[in-house]
Amino acid sequence: MWERKGTYRVLVGKTEGMRQLVRPRLRWENNIKMDLQEVEWGMVWIDLAQDRNMWRAVVNAVMNLRVS
C-alpha cells in the first residue's frame, strides 16, 4: 500500500536519466569584465571604479557601443 504513494516513491526511489546540462550563470562582475574587454580597457575594473569620472566615461563608451 505504501509503495503506491508518491511521497514514498520519491523518498525511496531512484532517479532515472541524467541531469540537464546548464551553462553557469553570468554574474554582474563577469558582465563588467566582458564589457571592458570590448572597449579594450587594460585597467583592473575595481581600480577603475574608484575614479568616478573615469568610470562614467568608460560606462558611456560601452553603452554607445551597445546602441550602435
N, C-alpha and C positions, 0 to 999 in steps of 0.2 A: 504494500500500500504506500509506504513512504517513498519508494523508488519512483513513483509517478509524479510526485510533487516537484515543481520547477525549482524551488529553492534547494531541495536535496540534490537534484541533478547538478546544479551549479556548484554546490559545496563539494561534492564528491567526484563529479565527472571531470573528464579530461577535455581540454580544448582540442578542436580539430582545425587543421590548416595552420597557416603562418600569419604572423602579424604583418599588417600592411606597412611597407617601407615608406617613410615620410622624410622629406628633407628637413634639416634643422631649421628652426625659426630664426629669422633675421632679427637681430636686436638693433636698438637705436644707434648704439655705438658702431655696429657694422655698417649701417647706412651712412653715417658720417664719414667713415674711412673710405667707403666706395666713392662718395661724392668728392672727397678731397683728391682721390686718385684721378677722377675725371678731369679736375681742374689742374692736375699735375702739381699739387702743392706738396713740398717736401717736408714741411714742418710737422711736428707731432701735434695732433689736434687739441690735446689738453693744454699744451702751452699756447697754442693759437687762441683758444677760448679765453685765456686770461686777459688778452688785449681786446677790449670790446670793439674798438673802431676797426681793427684788422679783422676780427671775427665777422662783423657785419659786412665788410667788403667781400669777404670770401663767400658768405651765405648769399649775398646778392648776385655774385658771379655764378654760383651754382644754380640759383633759381633762374637766371637768364639763360643758362644752357638748357634747362629743362623746358622752358617755354618755347624757345626757338627750335 
